[in-house]
Amino acid sequence: MTARIETTVIGEYGYEQALIGLGLSFGLTADTSFEDLKAEARSCKDSKIGRLAKVALKLAPKDGGHNKFLESMQVWIDINAPRYWWSEFDTYRVGTSKQSASTMHTLVKEMQRLEHSAKAQIAMSQNIIKCDTETWPIREYYMKAFEWVEPATVDSKWDAVTDFAHKVISMALIPEQADKLLYAKRTLLEGFMQRRIVSTNYKVLRSVILQRRGHRLPHWKMFVKDILAQVEHPELLPSLEVD
């Protein structure tokens, strides 16, 4: 089966700030400003920041409050994944914020963009199910449907994606805007690809990796692999392999 998920880390911030907070517990940073600590780190190999980095490495795997400094390390991730994967990811709510591409706006807008041409094509064919998928504009609808939906198998291009494309074309026959919206929502497949910008932190990513790296849904292994390859401090997160 084909698994489609695209994960890109687009921002990260808070490592040094997290270390300074961690240093308060050890009495290393209580009397030092942030700027002084950074200056010391640039000029001294045995700086407080350097020593705290080693402490952080030891504490990162220890839950129960010992690794709460991970909450200060913020990460922004651009994810394009099928809706059925998002329903599982939505389990992670605390410390995580998401901004998503609106199916209410984007899907209907894309459908309507070709509506006039589609109506003309449908009028000529009189049978949308038997429309020639290589003729304009039906072919463009099909190509857009392939972008929107995760294929069911590696070699299959005309399974649920084809059915979805037919439904997209059919929307051109619906006269009322409100009805178009309801139709679009009800037509969405679980394999519909939705893009979201996720704001989270290392503590949440640690939980995700521990809970999902051995999950039978292949998207999770792909997600964990991409995260570990892209974050600035993978040494503070669990490995891909299950211990």
C-alpha positions in Angstrom: 0.0 0.0 0.0 1.1 3.5 -0.8 1.8 5.8 2.2 2.0 9.5 1.5 3.1 12.1 4.0 5.4 15.1 3.5 7.1 16.6 6.6 9.3 19.7 6.7 10.7 21.4 9.8 10.4 25.1 8.9 11.6 26.6 12.2 13.1 25.9 15.6 13.9 28.1 18.6 14.7 27.9 22.3 17.6 25.5 22.8 19.9 28.0 24.6 16.9 29.5 26.5 15.9 26.0 27.6 19.5 25.3 28.8 19.6 28.6 30.8 16.3 27.6 32.5 17.8 24.1 33.2 20.8 25.8 34.7 18.7 27.5 37.4 18.1 24.1 39.0 21.9 23.6 39.3 22.8 27.1 40.4 24.8 27.7 37.2 22.8 30.5 35.6 21.1 32.3 38.5 23.5 35.2 38.5 24.3 35.4 34.8 22.4 37.2 32.0 21.4 35.5 28.8 23.8 37.7 26.7 26.7 37.0 29.0 26.1 33.2 28.8 26.1 33.4 25.0 29.2 35.4 24.9 30.9 32.9 27.2 29.8 30.1 25.0 31.4 31.7 22.0 34.8 32.3 23.8 35.1 29.4 26.1 35.1 25.7 25.3 34.2 24.8 28.9 31.3 27.3 29.1 28.2 27.0 31.2 26.1 26.4 28.1 28.5 23.6 27.1 28.2 22.0 30.5 24.4 22.3 30.5 24.2 20.7 27.1 25.8 17.6 28.6 23.3 17.7 31.5 20.4 18.1 29.0 21.6 15.0 27.1 21.4 13.0 30.3 18.0 14.3 31.4 16.2 14.2 28.0 15.2 10.5 28.4 14.0 11.0 31.9 10.3 11.8 32.2 8.4 12.7 35.3 9.6 16.3 35.3 13.3 15.8 34.8 13.2 16.7 31.1 10.6 19.5 31.3 13.2 21.8 29.7 12.2 20.1 26.4 9.0 22.1 26.6 10.9 25.3 26.0 12.3 24.1 22.7 9.8 25.1 20.1 9.5 23.5 16.6 7.4 24.5 13.6 6.5 21.7 11.1 4.9 21.9 7.7 3.0 18.6 7.2 0.9 17.4 4.3 -0.9 14.1 5.3 -4.1 12.3 4.7 -7.0 13.1 7.0 -7.0 9.6 8.6 -3.5 10.3 9.8 -4.4 13.7 11.1 -7.2 12.1 13.2 -4.5 10.2 15.1 -2.1 13.1 15.3 -4.9 15.2 16.9 -4.4 13.1 20.0 -1.4 15.4 20.7 -3.2 18.6 21.9 -1.3 19.9 24.9 1.6 22.1 23.8 0.6 21.8 20.1 -1.1 24.3 17.8 -2.2 23.7 14.2 -3.2 25.9 11.3 -4.7 23.9 8.4 -5.7 24.4 4.8 -9.5 24.9 5.0 -11.4 22.3 3.1 -14.4 24.6 3.3 -12.6 27.3 1.3 -9.8 25.7 -0.7 -11.7 22.6 -2.0 -14.8 24.4 -3.2 -12.7 27.2 -4.7 -10.6 24.8 -6.7 -13.7 23.0 -7.8 -15.4 26.2 -8.9 -12.3 27.4 -10.7 -13.0 25.0 -13.5 -16.8 24.9 -13.1 -17.7 26.8 -16.2 -15.5 24.6 -18.4 -16.8 21.5 -16.7 -20.4 22.4 -17.3 -19.6 22.8 -21.0 -17.8 19.4 -21.1 -20.6 17.7 -19.2 -23.2 19.2 -21.5 -21.4 17.7 -24.5 -20.9 14.3 -22.9 -24.3 14.0 -21.2 -22.6 11.3 -19.0 -20.0 12.4 -16.5 -19.1 8.9 -15.6 -18.0 8.1 -19.2 -16.2 11.4 -19.8 -12.9 11.0 -21.7 -10.3 11.6 -19.0 -7.8 12.9 -21.5 -10.0 15.8 -22.8 -10.0 19.3 -21.4 -11.1 20.2 -18.8 -11.9 16.8 -17.4 -8.3 15.7 -17.5 -7.4 18.7 -15.3 -10.0 17.7 -12.7 -8.4 14.2 -12.6 -4.9 15.5 -12.2 -6.0 17.8 -9.4 -7.8 14.9 -7.7 -4.5 12.9 -7.8 -2.8 15.8 -5.9 -5.6 15.9 -3.4 -5.9 12.2 -2.6 -3.5 9.6 -1.4 -3.6 6.7 -3.9 -4.8 3.4 -2.5 -2.0 1.3 -4.0 1.3 1.8 -5.7 0.1 0.9 -9.2 -3.5 2.0 -8.9 -4.5 5.4 -10.3 -8.1 4.7 -11.0 -9.5 3.4 -7.7 -11.0 5.8 -5.0 -9.2 8.7 -6.7 -11.1 8.2 -9.9 -14.4 8.0 -7.9 -13.5 11.2 -6.1 -12.7 12.9 -9.5 -16.1 12.0 -10.8 -17.6 13.6 -7.7 -15.6 16.7 -8.1 -16.9 17.0 -11.7 -20.4 16.4 -10.5 -20.3 19.4 -8.2 -20.5 21.6 -11.3 -24.2 20.5 -11.6 -25.1 21.8 -8.2 -26.7 25.2 -8.4 -26.7 26.5 -4.8 -23.4 27.7 -3.2 -24.4 26.3 0.2 -25.2 22.9 -1.3 -21.8 22.9 -3.1 -20.2 23.3 0.3 -22.1 20.5 1.9 -21.5 18.3 -1.1 -17.8 19.0 -1.0 -17.6 18.2 2.8 -19.6 14.9 2.4 -17.5 13.8 -0.6 -14.1 14.1 1.2 -12.3 10.8 1.4 -10.3 9.7 4.5 -7.3 9.8 2.1 -7.8 13.5 1.3 -4.4 15.2 1.7 -4.5 18.2 4.1 -1.6 20.5 4.8 -1.1 22.0 8.3 1.5 24.1 9.9 2.1 22.6 13.4 3.7 24.5 16.3 4.9 22.1 18.9 7.9 21.4 21.2 10.5 18.7 21.8 8.6 17.3 24.8 5.6 16.6 22.5 7.8 15.2 19.8 9.4 12.8 22.4 5.9 11.5 23.3 5.0 11.1 19.6 8.2 9.2 18.8 7.9 6.9 21.8 4.2 6.1 21.1 4.3 5.9 17.3 7.7 4.8 16.0 6.5 1.1 16.0 3.0 1.9 14.8 1.6 -0.3 12.0 0.5 2.7 10.1 3.6 3.4 7.9 3.1 7.1 7.9 4.3 7.3 11.5 7.6 5.7 10.8 8.1 8.1 7.8 7.1 11.0 10.0 9.5 10.1 12.8 12.4 9.5 10.4 11.8 12.9 8.8 11.7 14.7 12.1 14.9 13.1 13.4 16.6 13.9 10.1 15.6 17.6 10.2 15.5 18.9 13.8 18.6 20.6 15.1 19.0 18.5 18.2 17.9 14.9 17.4 20.2 13.7 20.3 17.6 14.9 22.7 14.9 12.7 21.2 14.4 8.9 21.1 15.7 7.0 18.2 13.6 5.6 15.3 14.3 2.0 16.4 12.2 0.6 19.2 14.3 -0.4 22.2 
